[in-house]
Structures are given as C-alpha cells and as structure tokens.
Amino acid sequence: MPRPVIRRIVVIGDTGCRLKASENAYQACNDPEAYPFAIVAAHAAAWHPDLVIHVGDYLYRENPCAPGHAGCAGSPWGYGWDSWKADFFTPGAALLAAAPWTVTRGNHESCERAGQGWWRLLDPRAMQPRHDCNDAADDVTGNYSAPYRVSLGQGAQVVVMDLSHAGKKNIAADDPRYDEFVSTHDALARYARNATFTFATDHYPILGVTIPDGEPDKPPKAGNKAFQSTFGQVDKGLVPAGVDVLLAGHVHLWEHVDYSGNTPSQFIAGFSGTQEDAVPLPSRLPVDTSPLPGVTIRQFDAWTDGFGYMTMERTGARSWKVTVRHADGSLLRRCRIRGNHTYCEPIFG
C-alpha cells in the first residue's frame, strides 16, 4: 500500500512495443536498445520511488511481426495475456515490485483495442456489468469511468481521469462523451477545491503543444479540441481552479509547458518504451501559440527521439523537484514545480 506521505514519484508512459501493420511500424521488441522499457523500469526502480504514475498506453503489439523484421520475430501479438505479459508485466517487473502504481488508461486500452485486459489487469475498481468490453454494444459504457483521487498526504493528491477516448477533434453536445467529459471536469473541480496541491493525470495532453499529425511543416498547436469543446463549455479557464500540474502521455516524447496566470503547467511523459517521435518541436514557438485567449506560454521545452522517465520529489507543501532522465538514468533536465508554475533547465539534448 502507498505510504501515508508520498515524497518520491516516478512518471512514465507509452511503454509498449509498437507492432502496427497499417503504419508499417515494426519496432524491434527483441532489442533492449530499440525497445528499452525494461531498462527504463530497472533504473526507475533503483531510484526507490514511493509511487509510480503511468500516463497510459501499455499494449502496442497489435499485429504480427512482418517477415523480414528480425527485431520483432516471434513476438506475441493481439490483446491476450501473452501480449500483455510481453509488453508490460515482464519488462516492467522491476518497477512493479518497487512501489505502488497509479495507472491511467490510454487510447490503446479502449474497448476496441486492449480494453478487456485493462478492466481485468489494471483498473483498480471492482468489475461492473457492461464495463468489461466483452460486447461491442456496451463500448460507450466500457470506455469510460468516473475520476478518482489518490492521496499523496499533507493535502496533496493525484486525480486520475479516464478520458482515453478523447481523440483530438471537437466533441458535439449530442456525443455520449460530452456528458462524460463535463462530469469529469466537475468532479475534478470538487476534488481540487479542498486540496493543497493537485496533479491531474489523463492520457491525452489537455494543454500540450504538438505538431499536427502528418503535417510536420505546419506550426505547432497548443491544446486539444476535444477538451476545448467540453471542459471549455463549462469553464472559461478550461481546467478547474486548484489544479496545479497536468500529467499526460500519448505523444511519444517528453515535454514541459508553463503558462501565465492560473493556468496549470503541462508535462508529457510518453517516452518510456514505444517507438519515439522523431520530428523535433521548435525551441521557440510562434508568439500566438496558446490554448486559451489571454494565456501565454512562459516556458516551453521538449525532448524527442529518445526514451526515458521523469522523477518528482516533494520539497514543500506546493513545491517539487523534477528530473528528466534518459533510459540509462543519465540526467536530461532539472525542473522545479512551485504551485501551478514550473521551470526547467536543460542539461543535455
């Protein structure tokens, strides 16, 4: 069980080995350098965390390894136990044994994909009827669950949100997801209201800066239309007051964004095993890059084309020391969290 006061947290995400025929993507799952989740897990475990936060996407071995790809030859594939074991439980064993985990559902764990395994192996709640992803007619129910909070002690908390079916497009008011997202926003607001410090975690970055899919020549964009069309309809600030830091994955890189005013900072830690994004984000963003009117980016940093993990160490009631580390444990960034503002110092890369 977690300690009463959590002082040391490891953050990882997007840890599976990518085998996807539609994208001709065949990561070398048999090569620990090309698929280093086991290395990441071992080094993160050696840091002796009190808690591990996984920001989603555990199973990526969706299709058989194609002929001619020796790096993944013989890999199990699909959504059964053999793939779950190879993609998560075996390479993550050292870190699974090191500390309790807070798990966030990713889009790879939707009912259309590895949802059956999600409900049976990772979600902390008891199984409920129609939440098992067995019948496609129940997918609307099985793809969502209410948020919950995990106490970090001394008034700090992590709020875990199941918004893995967000996508990146506007969500209409008659879409079943609309009411689910608004309900999540309202629950997050209630949880944050009486806390001293709040991390909120979901899979899709709510306030991240990304390159549009398949359009590397276009300028980066901040935010996500799915949240702007749901959270944004009930809250002009998008994220409820009292939320200090957002943690997410989905994008296969590490990223940090610090915003002006009371807008929470965003970290993305989708760089812990899955075939990484190789298109770098610019070090200087266009001046009009913003997810909200009147909100400016105070500091931005991203590290691409590599694997690693984040650590967060409590230094006060509303402050944390953060490091970003390569898969081998070497230091990439030092950051500080002070309330809803964060500051990072590049060390390498």
C-alpha positions as CSV (number, residue, x, y, z in Angstrom):
1,M,0.0,0.0,0.0
2,P,1.2,3.6,-0.5
3,R,3.0,5.4,2.3
4,P,0.9,8.0,4.2
5,V,3.0,10.7,2.7
6,I,4.3,10.2,-0.8
7,R,7.6,12.0,-1.4
8,R,9.2,10.4,-4.4
9,I,7.2,9.7,-7.7
10,V,8.3,8.2,-11.0
11,V,6.3,9.2,-14.1
12,I,6.3,7.0,-17.2
13,G,4.1,6.5,-20.2
14,D,3.6,4.8,-23.6
15,T,5.6,1.8,-22.7
16,G,4.6,-1.0,-25.1
17,C,6.4,-2.2,-28.3
18,R,4.8,-0.9,-31.4
19,L,3.7,-3.5,-34.0
20,K,1.2,-1.9,-36.3
21,A,0.7,-3.2,-39.9
22,S,-1.3,-0.2,-41.1
23,E,1.6,2.1,-40.4
24,N,4.3,-0.4,-41.4
25,A,5.7,0.1,-37.9
26,Y,7.6,-2.9,-36.5
27,Q,9.6,-1.9,-33.5
28,A,12.5,-4.2,-32.6
29,C,10.8,-5.7,-29.5
30,N,13.7,-8.2,-29.1
31,D,16.4,-5.4,-28.9
32,P,16.6,-3.7,-25.5
33,E,18.2,-0.6,-27.1
34,A,15.3,-0.2,-29.6
35,Y,12.7,-1.2,-27.0
36,P,14.1,-0.2,-23.7
37,F,11.1,-0.3,-21.3
38,A,12.9,-3.0,-19.2
39,I,15.9,-0.7,-18.9
40,V,13.7,2.3,-18.0
41,A,11.9,0.2,-15.4
42,A,15.1,-1.0,-13.8
43,H,16.7,2.4,-13.5
44,A,13.5,4.0,-12.2
45,A,13.1,1.2,-9.6
46,A,16.7,1.9,-8.4
47,W,15.6,5.4,-7.6
48,H,13.3,3.9,-4.9
49,P,10.1,5.7,-5.6
50,D,7.1,5.8,-3.2
51,L,4.7,5.8,-6.1
52,V,4.7,5.2,-9.9
53,I,2.3,7.1,-12.2
54,H,1.8,5.6,-15.6
55,V,0.1,8.0,-18.0
56,G,-1.4,5.4,-20.3
57,D,-0.8,3.1,-23.3
58,Y,0.5,-0.3,-22.2
59,L,-0.1,-2.6,-25.1
60,Y,1.1,-1.9,-28.6
61,R,1.7,-5.4,-30.1
62,E,-1.5,-5.3,-32.2
63,N,-0.3,-7.1,-35.3
64,P,2.1,-10.0,-36.0
65,C,5.7,-9.1,-36.8
66,A,6.0,-9.0,-40.6
67,P,8.5,-11.3,-42.4
68,G,12.0,-9.7,-42.7
69,H,11.9,-7.9,-39.4
70,A,14.2,-9.9,-37.3
71,G,14.0,-7.4,-34.4
72,C,10.4,-8.5,-33.5
73,A,10.4,-12.0,-34.9
74,G,8.5,-14.4,-32.7
75,S,6.7,-11.7,-30.7
76,P,3.3,-12.4,-29.4
77,W,0.6,-10.1,-30.7
78,G,-3.1,-9.2,-30.1
79,Y,-4.9,-8.4,-26.9
80,G,-4.5,-11.7,-24.9
81,W,-2.4,-12.4,-21.8
82,D,0.7,-13.4,-23.8
83,S,0.9,-9.9,-25.3
84,W,0.1,-8.2,-22.0
85,K,2.9,-10.2,-20.4
86,A,5.5,-9.4,-23.1
87,D,4.6,-5.8,-23.5
88,F,4.1,-4.7,-19.8
89,F,4.4,-7.2,-17.0
90,T,7.7,-8.8,-17.9
91,P,9.7,-5.7,-18.9
92,G,8.1,-3.6,-16.1
93,A,8.7,-6.3,-13.4
94,A,11.4,-4.4,-11.5
95,L,9.3,-1.2,-11.2
96,L,6.1,-3.1,-10.5
97,A,7.9,-4.6,-7.5
98,A,9.4,-1.3,-6.3
99,A,6.3,0.7,-5.4
100,P,2.5,1.1,-5.7
101,W,1.2,2.3,-9.0
102,T,-1.4,4.8,-10.2
103,V,-2.5,3.8,-13.7
104,T,-4.1,6.0,-16.3
105,R,-6.0,4.5,-19.2
106,G,-4.7,5.1,-22.7
107,N,-6.4,5.0,-26.0
108,H,-4.7,1.7,-26.6
109,E,-6.8,0.3,-23.8
110,S,-10.2,1.3,-25.3
111,C,-12.7,-1.4,-25.7
112,E,-11.9,-1.5,-29.5
113,R,-8.4,-2.5,-28.5
114,A,-7.0,-3.8,-25.2
115,G,-10.0,-2.8,-23.1
116,Q,-10.7,-6.3,-21.8
117,G,-7.2,-6.5,-20.4
118,W,-7.4,-3.0,-18.9
119,W,-10.5,-3.9,-16.9
120,R,-9.1,-7.2,-15.7
121,L,-5.5,-6.4,-15.1
122,L,-5.1,-2.7,-14.3
123,D,-8.2,-0.7,-13.4
124,P,-8.3,-0.5,-9.6
125,R,-12.1,-0.8,-9.3
126,A,-14.2,-4.0,-9.0
127,M,-15.6,-5.2,-12.3
128,Q,-19.1,-3.9,-13.1
129,P,-21.7,-5.2,-15.6
130,R,-21.2,-3.7,-19.1
131,H,-17.7,-2.4,-18.1
132,D,-15.8,-5.5,-19.3
133,C,-15.5,-4.6,-23.0
134,N,-16.9,-8.0,-24.0
135,D,-19.9,-6.8,-26.0
136,A,-19.4,-4.0,-28.6
137,A,-22.9,-2.8,-27.8
138,D,-21.6,-1.7,-24.4
139,D,-18.5,0.1,-25.6
140,V,-19.9,3.5,-24.7
141,T,-20.1,2.3,-21.1
142,G,-16.9,0.3,-21.1
143,N,-14.8,3.2,-22.5
144,Y,-15.4,5.5,-19.5
145,S,-15.3,5.5,-15.7
146,A,-15.5,8.3,-13.2
147,P,-12.4,10.1,-12.0
148,Y,-10.9,9.3,-8.5
149,R,-8.3,10.8,-6.3
150,V,-5.2,9.2,-4.8
151,S,-3.9,11.0,-1.6
152,L,-0.2,11.9,-1.5
153,G,-0.5,13.0,2.1
154,Q,-0.4,16.5,3.6
155,G,-3.1,17.8,1.4
156,A,-1.6,16.8,-1.9
157,Q,-3.3,14.5,-4.4
158,V,-3.4,12.9,-7.8
159,V,-6.7,12.9,-9.6
160,V,-6.9,10.1,-12.2
161,M,-9.2,10.7,-15.2
162,D,-10.4,8.1,-17.7
163,L,-10.6,10.2,-20.9
164,S,-8.7,7.8,-23.2
165,H,-11.4,8.1,-25.9
166,A,-10.9,11.9,-26.3
167,G,-9.3,12.0,-29.7
168,K,-8.3,15.4,-31.0
169,K,-11.5,16.7,-32.6
170,N,-14.4,18.7,-31.3
171,I,-16.9,16.6,-29.3
172,A,-20.5,17.6,-30.1
173,A,-23.1,18.1,-27.3
174,D,-25.1,15.0,-28.6
175,D,-22.0,12.8,-28.4
176,P,-22.1,10.4,-25.4
177,R,-18.6,11.6,-24.5
178,Y,-19.8,15.1,-24.0
179,D,-21.6,14.5,-20.7
180,E,-18.9,12.2,-19.5
181,F,-16.2,14.8,-20.0
182,V,-18.3,17.6,-18.4
183,S,-18.9,15.2,-15.4
184,T,-15.2,14.6,-15.2
185,H,-14.5,18.3,-15.2
186,D,-17.0,18.9,-12.4
187,A,-15.6,16.1,-10.3
188,L,-12.0,17.3,-10.8
189,A,-13.2,20.8,-9.6
190,R,-14.7,19.3,-6.5
191,Y,-11.5,17.3,-5.7
192,A,-9.2,20.3,-6.3
193,R,-11.3,22.7,-4.2
194,N,-10.1,21.5,-0.8
195,A,-6.6,20.2,-1.7
196,T,-3.3,21.9,-1.0
197,F,-1.8,20.7,-4.3
198,T,-3.3,18.7,-7.2
199,F,-1.8,16.7,-10.0
200,A,-4.3,15.7,-12.6
201,T,-3.5,12.8,-14.9
202,D,-5.1,11.7,-18.2
203,H,-3.7,10.2,-21.4
204,Y,-4.3,12.9,-24.0
205,P,-2.5,16.2,-23.2
206,I,-5.1,18.8,-22.3
207,L,-2.7,21.8,-22.7
208,G,0.2,20.2,-24.6
209,V,1.9,21.7,-27.6
210,T,2.1,19.3,-30.6
211,I,2.9,19.1,-34.3
212,P,-0.4,18.3,-36.2
213,D,-0.4,14.6,-37.2
214,G,1.2,14.1,-40.6
215,E,1.8,17.8,-41.0
216,P,5.4,18.4,-39.8
217,D,5.7,21.6,-41.9
218,K,2.8,23.3,-40.1
219,P,3.3,25.3,-36.9
220,P,2.8,23.7,-33.6
221,K,-0.6,23.9,-31.9
222,A,-1.5,24.2,-28.2
223,G,-4.4,22.5,-26.6
224,N,-6.8,19.8,-27.8
225,K,-10.2,20.5,-29.4
226,A,-11.8,17.6,-27.5
227,F,-11.3,19.3,-24.2
228,Q,-11.9,22.8,-25.6
229,S,-15.3,21.7,-26.8
230,T,-16.3,20.0,-23.5
231,F,-14.3,21.4,-20.5
232,G,-14.2,24.7,-22.3
233,Q,-18.0,24.9,-22.5
234,V,-18.4,24.9,-18.7
235,D,-15.2,26.7,-17.7
236,K,-13.6,29.6,-19.4
237,G,-10.3,28.6,-17.9
238,L,-10.7,25.1,-19.3
239,V,-9.1,23.3,-16.3
240,P,-10.7,23.8,-12.9
241,A,-9.2,26.2,-10.4
242,G,-6.9,24.5,-7.9
243,V,-5.4,22.1,-10.4
244,D,-1.6,22.8,-10.4
245,V,0.0,20.3,-12.8
246,L,-1.3,18.2,-15.7
247,L,0.4,14.9,-16.5
248,A,-0.2,13.1,-19.8
249,G,1.3,10.9,-22.5
250,H,0.1,9.9,-25.9
251,V,2.7,11.9,-27.7
252,H,5.9,9.9,-27.8
253,L,8.3,12.5,-26.3
254,W,8.9,14.4,-23.2
255,E,7.5,17.9,-22.9
256,H,7.0,20.7,-20.4
257,V,4.8,23.8,-20.8
258,D,4.5,26.6,-18.2
259,Y,1.6,29.0,-18.8
260,S,0.8,32.5,-17.5
261,G,-1.7,33.3,-14.7
262,N,-3.5,30.4,-13.0
263,T,-3.4,28.0,-15.9
264,P,-1.8,24.8,-14.8
265,S,1.5,23.6,-16.2
266,Q,1.6,20.5,-18.5
267,F,4.1,17.7,-18.6
268,I,4.0,15.0,-21.2
269,A,5.9,11.7,-20.5
270,G,5.1,9.5,-23.4
271,F,8.7,8.4,-23.9
272,S,9.2,5.2,-21.9
273,G,9.3,2.5,-24.5
274,T,7.1,2.9,-27.5
275,Q,8.7,3.9,-30.8
276,E,9.5,7.6,-30.2
277,D,8.5,10.7,-32.2
278,A,11.5,11.8,-34.2
279,V,10.2,15.2,-35.5
280,P,11.5,17.8,-33.1
281,L,9.4,20.7,-31.8
282,P,11.0,24.1,-32.3
283,S,12.8,25.5,-29.3
284,R,11.0,28.8,-29.9
285,L,7.2,28.7,-30.5
286,P,5.3,31.2,-32.6
287,V,4.2,34.1,-30.3
288,D,0.5,33.3,-30.9
289,T,0.8,29.6,-29.7
290,S,-1.8,29.3,-27.0
291,P,-4.7,27.0,-25.9
292,L,-6.8,29.9,-24.4
293,P,-7.4,33.6,-25.1
294,G,-5.3,35.8,-22.9
295,V,-3.0,32.9,-21.8
296,T,0.7,33.0,-22.9
297,I,3.4,30.4,-22.7
298,R,6.1,31.4,-20.2
299,Q,8.4,28.5,-20.8
300,F,8.4,25.5,-23.2
301,D,10.8,22.6,-23.7
302,A,10.6,19.3,-25.4
303,W,13.0,16.3,-25.9
304,T,12.4,14.0,-28.9
305,D,13.9,10.9,-30.4
306,G,14.8,9.3,-27.1
307,F,13.5,7.2,-24.2
308,G,13.3,7.9,-20.5
309,Y,11.3,8.7,-17.4
310,M,10.6,11.5,-15.0
311,T,11.0,11.7,-11.3
312,M,9.3,14.1,-8.9
313,E,10.5,14.7,-5.3
314,R,8.5,16.7,-2.8
315,T,10.3,19.8,-1.4
316,G,7.4,21.6,0.3
317,A,3.6,21.9,0.6
318,R,3.4,23.2,-3.0
319,S,6.8,22.5,-4.5
320,W,8.5,19.6,-6.1
321,K,11.9,18.9,-7.6
322,V,11.7,17.2,-11.0
323,T,14.3,15.4,-13.1
324,V,14.0,14.0,-16.6
325,R,16.2,11.1,-17.2
326,H,17.4,9.0,-20.2
327,A,16.6,5.3,-20.2
328,D,20.0,4.6,-18.7
329,G,19.4,7.0,-15.8
330,S,21.5,9.9,-17.0
331,L,20.2,13.4,-16.4
332,L,18.5,15.3,-19.2
333,R,16.6,18.1,-17.4
334,R,16.2,19.6,-13.9
335,C,12.8,21.3,-13.2
336,R,11.1,22.9,-10.3
337,I,7.4,22.9,-9.6
338,R,6.1,25.8,-7.5
339,G,2.3,25.8,-7.3
340,N,0.9,25.9,-10.8
341,H,4.2,27.2,-12.3
342,T,7.2,25.1,-13.5
343,Y,10.7,25.9,-14.5
344,C,13.1,23.6,-16.4
345,E,16.8,23.8,-17.0
346,P,18.2,21.8,-20.0
347,I,21.2,19.7,-19.1
348,F,21.5,17.8,-22.4
349,G,19.7,17.5,-25.7
